[in-house]
Amino acid sequence: MSDPERFEALVIPALGTYTATVVFLHGLGDRAGTWQYELVNLLGDRLPHVRWVLSQAPERNLTVKGGSAQGSVRMWSWYNMSGARCLYSLQKRLKQTLQDLIASEARTTGIPFERVVLGGISQCSALGYHPALTMPKNQLLGGVVNICGWLAESTRKEDEAGMVLPRDA
């Protein structure tokens, strides 16, 4: 999987009557399958109505974690954490992909957008905010979950939905 704008997802059906979806993006070096246990097995009994869509980042060469341009490290990652410019560029490219994934989930399952939550941990908390906060007004999500992450600079400015977010998040 070499295209960072396209990714696979592990879909876990609701344990009970399906009424909500959580789309979750894992962190650096992690895999979607790891979160199957963490989210589904630990929360499944408390949230039996949730269908889990656990997206999988591509494996790529990174210049972080001790790597350099000549000697990169290969890991599962949404982007190379080489700087804010890279993150901003990727956010803009992935925004539509994630919004399309959410819209497809709503369309194919019949679940309303307000019953969909987008979440992420680490580098994906930053990626998840941008598409969630810039959804069209008729497709506003039920929530956004940020675990151990940050609000990227591009998200902290006025967005396409006309919302002004705090500059010191």
Salt bridges, closest charged atoms under 4 A:
GLU5 OE2 - ARG93 NE 2.31
GLU105 OE2 - ARG51 NE 2.57
GLU153 OE1 - ARG156 NH1 3.10
GLU160 OE1 - LYS95 NZ 3.32
